[in-house]
Each structure stands twice: as C-alpha cells, then as structure tokens.
Amino acid sequence: LHNLMPNGKNSVNTETVQEAARRQLLRFADNNLHIAAYFFEKAIWEVLIPKWELVDWWYRFEWQHHGSVQVHGIAKRKEAPEIDWEKMKNNDEIMEEVKHCLDSLVTTINPDLHASPSD
C-alpha cells in the first residue's frame, strides 16, 4: 500500500506536463521575488509613466500566494485638473472639466439599472 502513496516507489503520477510546468514556474516566482519585482518596476517606469504622462506617483507591490503580484498606487497625470471642492462647487466649467477627466479614467457597467438594491 505504501508504494502506491504519493512519493512512494511505485506512486502513480497523475500530474500533466502542463501542471508540472506551472508548478515549477510558481516555485520559481516564489523563490525569486526580486526578479518579479524588477520586471514590474521596469514596466511601471517604461510603460505606465510615459503612457499616462505621470508627474507624481506612489505605489507598492503586494505578493499573494504563488508569486501573484498586485500593485496598489495612486498617480497624478500632467494634464489632470486640480480637484478642489471649494472651486468646483461654484464653477460649472471646472466641475465639468473634472468630471470629464475622471470619466475618461474610471469606468463601470451596471447590467441592470432597474434592479432593486440587494439586501
């Protein structure tokens, strides 16, 4: 019986080649977070900052299980309007400019506008 258990001499390996390759990649990521961090840092500097014309930013990496990364952050674009409620509430032009800017960055979809709120 013990020979049929995982890691036994005659254990049956039901893992596919793809599963083994994925497990190996996840282990590599877990053991080499500095390489993954370098990759994401480089992507931020070479893609996101120039693409969005960022002038100020803050971000941090958060590592989930098996090397999965999340990036949390905030940034200011070069042409972004100043968000100052005291100025916005009395000036429709400034309010529209801010709304237009935010609408171009933030999107959401409501699949059923007439649905009742969930309990």
SEDO-450490 format. One record per residue (C-alpha): residue in three letters; x, y, z. Coordinates in steps of 0.1 Angstrom, whole numbers. Layout:
N
{residu->ala X->X Y->Y Z->Z}
...
END
This chain:
119
{residu->leu X->0 Y->0 Z->0}
{residu->his X->28 Y->25 Z->9}
{residu->asn X->43 Y->20 Z->-25}
{residu->leu X->11 Y->34 Z->-41}
{residu->met X->11 Y->65 Z->-20}
{residu->pro X->25 Y->98 Z->-33}
{residu->asn X->63 Y->98 Z->-32}
{residu->gly X->63 Y->60 Z->-28}
{residu->lys X->85 Y->39 Z->-51}
{residu->asn X->56 Y->30 Z->-74}
{residu->ser X->34 Y->61 Z->-70}
{residu->val X->12 Y->69 Z->-99}
{residu->asn X->19 Y->104 Z->-112}
{residu->thr X->-14 Y->119 Z->-124}
{residu->glu X->1 Y->154 Z->-129}
{residu->thr X->2 Y->165 Z->-165}
{residu->val X->32 Y->181 Z->-181}
{residu->gln X->14 Y->215 Z->-181}
{residu->glu X->6 Y->212 Z->-144}
{residu->ala X->42 Y->203 Z->-136}
{residu->ala X->54 Y->232 Z->-157}
{residu->arg X->30 Y->256 Z->-139}
{residu->arg X->41 Y->243 Z->-105}
{residu->gln X->77 Y->248 Z->-115}
{residu->leu X->70 Y->284 Z->-126}
{residu->leu X->52 Y->292 Z->-94}
{residu->arg X->80 Y->278 Z->-74}
{residu->phe X->105 Y->299 Z->-94}
{residu->ala X->84 Y->331 Z->-88}
{residu->asp X->81 Y->323 Z->-50}
{residu->asn X->119 Y->318 Z->-48}
{residu->asn X->128 Y->348 Z->-69}
{residu->leu X->105 Y->377 Z->-59}
{residu->his X->133 Y->402 Z->-66}
{residu->ile X->133 Y->393 Z->-103}
{residu->ala X->95 Y->397 Z->-105}
{residu->ala X->97 Y->430 Z->-86}
{residu->tyr X->123 Y->442 Z->-110}
{residu->phe X->101 Y->433 Z->-140}
{residu->phe X->71 Y->451 Z->-126}
{residu->glu X->92 Y->481 Z->-116}
{residu->lys X->106 Y->483 Z->-151}
{residu->ala X->71 Y->481 Z->-166}
{residu->ile X->59 Y->509 Z->-145}
{residu->trp X->88 Y->532 Z->-155}
{residu->glu X->89 Y->523 Z->-191}
{residu->val X->53 Y->518 Z->-200}
{residu->leu X->28 Y->534 Z->-175}
{residu->ile X->47 Y->566 Z->-166}
{residu->pro X->53 Y->577 Z->-202}
{residu->lys X->19 Y->564 Z->-215}
{residu->trp X->-1 Y->583 Z->-189}
{residu->glu X->23 Y->612 Z->-186}
{residu->leu X->26 Y->609 Z->-149}
{residu->val X->43 Y->636 Z->-129}
{residu->asp X->39 Y->622 Z->-94}
{residu->trp X->31 Y->587 Z->-81}
{residu->trp X->32 Y->563 Z->-52}
{residu->tyr X->29 Y->525 Z->-55}
{residu->arg X->37 Y->493 Z->-37}
{residu->phe X->38 Y->457 Z->-46}
{residu->glu X->17 Y->431 Z->-27}
{residu->trp X->26 Y->395 Z->-31}
{residu->gln X->-2 Y->369 Z->-30}
{residu->his X->3 Y->332 Z->-28}
{residu->his X->24 Y->316 Z->-55}
{residu->gly X->41 Y->347 Z->-67}
{residu->ser X->10 Y->365 Z->-78}
{residu->val X->16 Y->403 Z->-76}
{residu->gln X->-9 Y->431 Z->-70}
{residu->val X->2 Y->467 Z->-74}
{residu->his X->-15 Y->494 Z->-54}
{residu->gly X->-9 Y->530 Z->-60}
{residu->ile X->-20 Y->565 Z->-69}
{residu->ala X->-7 Y->589 Z->-95}
{residu->lys X->-11 Y->624 Z->-109}
{residu->arg X->-12 Y->630 Z->-146}
{residu->lys X->5 Y->660 Z->-162}
{residu->glu X->-27 Y->675 Z->-176}
{residu->ala X->-51 Y->664 Z->-148}
{residu->pro X->-73 Y->692 Z->-134}
{residu->glu X->-69 Y->703 Z->-98}
{residu->ile X->-97 Y->687 Z->-77}
{residu->asp X->-106 Y->715 Z->-52}
{residu->trp X->-142 Y->712 Z->-40}
{residu->glu X->-144 Y->748 Z->-30}
{residu->lys X->-136 Y->759 Z->-65}
{residu->met X->-156 Y->731 Z->-82}
{residu->lys X->-189 Y->736 Z->-63}
{residu->asn X->-193 Y->772 Z->-75}
{residu->asn X->-179 Y->768 Z->-111}
{residu->asp X->-197 Y->745 Z->-135}
{residu->glu X->-169 Y->748 Z->-160}
{residu->ile X->-143 Y->735 Z->-135}
{residu->met X->-168 Y->708 Z->-124}
{residu->glu X->-173 Y->696 Z->-159}
{residu->glu X->-136 Y->695 Z->-166}
{residu->val X->-130 Y->673 Z->-135}
{residu->lys X->-159 Y->651 Z->-143}
{residu->his X->-147 Y->646 Z->-179}
{residu->cys X->-112 Y->637 Z->-167}
{residu->leu X->-125 Y->612 Z->-141}
{residu->asp X->-149 Y->597 Z->-166}
{residu->ser X->-121 Y->591 Z->-190}
{residu->leu X->-102 Y->571 Z->-163}
{residu->val X->-128 Y->553 Z->-143}
{residu->thr X->-154 Y->530 Z->-159}
{residu->thr X->-181 Y->507 Z->-146}
{residu->ile X->-210 Y->489 Z->-160}
{residu->asn X->-244 Y->484 Z->-144}
{residu->pro X->-260 Y->455 Z->-161}
{residu->asp X->-295 Y->463 Z->-148}
{residu->leu X->-302 Y->499 Z->-139}
{residu->his X->-337 Y->490 Z->-127}
{residu->ala X->-327 Y->462 Z->-103}
{residu->ser X->-336 Y->466 Z->-67}
{residu->pro X->-307 Y->470 Z->-43}
{residu->ser X->-295 Y->438 Z->-27}
{residu->asp X->-303 Y->431 Z->9}
END
